[in-house]
Every structure is written in C-alpha cells, then in structure tokens.
Amino acid sequence: MADEEKPAVTPPPGNEQKPGGEKQAGSVEPIRPAEHGAPETARSQAKPGEGPRPAKPTGAVPGSWDAPMVARFKRQYGSGLEALTYLGQDYLIVDRSLIGNVLLLLRDREQFDYCVDVTAVHYPKREKQFEVIWILYSFARNERIRVKTIMAEGESLPSSVQIWPTCNWLEREVFDMFGITFEGHPELKRILLPEGWNGHPLRKDYGIIQQDQEWVQLNLGIESGQ
C-alpha cells in the first residue's frame, strides 16, 4: 500500500530560508538570553526613559583654586593659606593661628554672611589629629566655600559666635562629639549628650559600643543596653 502524501509545511512569514540554509532578507533573528556573567551596560542599568548614566569620576584629585578673593588672601597671609578646589567645591586650608582673622575677613570683606555648619573629622593616627571645617555661604555672591584648619589634641580654636551667631550650637556640637574647645564661647557645654558623659562619640578611637556605663547605672538605674 502506497504511503500517504504528507502536506507541505509552510514556514512562517519572515523566516523563509534559501537553499543552503541562508535566510532571506527581512528574516527575524530569535531573541537569545543574555550570556551568563555578561556585564550590564550603562543603558541597561538606567531606569525606563533615562539615557545612559554618566561614568563616575575616577582618580579625581584637588586642584588649585584661583580667584580674586584667593589672590587677596595670599597677598596678606602668604604660605599660611592654601586654596584648592575638588569636584566643584572650593575650600581654603588655613593655619590655626590665622583662622580667627580669616573667618572675620570672609564675613566683613568677602560678604560670607552666613555660617551653614561647623564640623570636624578625626584622624587618630596623625600627629595633628583633627580637621575642623566651616561651611560658609554668601547671599550677595550666591557662593559657598569651605574653610578648614588642622589641629592637634589639646589645642583650641577661637570661637566664631561673635562673627556668626549660628556658630553657638554648632561649636557646642563639635565640642560634645569631638572634645574640641572654642575659646570665648559664651556657654561651651554638651548639647546632645548629658553633662558628665565620658568621652566623645565621633572620635574614631571611641568604640562603637562604648559608653559611660557608670553614668547609665547612676542616672538611669539600668545596665548598659549595648
């Protein structure tokens, strides 16, 4: 008995093949899954509707900051002051002995009439362990700068409360967290921790679970919760 003829199978449109296995023009390649471990591109990491994300800066280093204000300070103080810029942020590094005069001139001569913040950083392995930073803003110039000085354990700084009243609580916080004293402050005492607390928690040699357990037991009547 003769075999029945099988109906011819017509390939779907767009996937016709020429003799020899070549695909005709207009054929559609199947979508293949991404290979395992293949890195994602910037476009694939972006949110829908966004373009590729810009690459993060690598190897950026501070550069020299040149401005008429900087020239005036350098003529006046010479090597006691250094002006740098980093990723669009301008700052002055000022010798500790000059910091009071420089801050006063920044307000009176350069119109930096608002002290945004006073903070510090602790580097326990350095000979001069502390960096104290003032962040200043000029409404007239619409400009922000940072002023930094470096100091050793046991040294003090002049208070800036008479220059910017906002420094009152800001200096108290630096004193509370780092133990840095500001001469001439009207009421330099702790602002976040209670009086009598032992140590300064934002120093890097202050253990993360360290606290004045004697104070806790005497004043709260409980053992440490750490």
Secondary structure, 3 states (H helix, E strand, C coil): CCCCCCCCCCCCCCCCECCCCCECCCCCCCCCCCCCCCCCCHHHHCCCCCCCCCCCCCCCCCEECCCHHHHHHHHHHHHHEEEEEECCEEEEEECHHHHHHHHHHHHHCCCCCEEEEEEEEECCCCCCCEEEEEEEEECCCCEEEEEEEEECCCCEEECCCCCCCCHHHHHHHHHHHHCCEEECCCCCCCCCCCCCCCCCCCCCCCCCCCCCHHHHHHHHCCCCCC
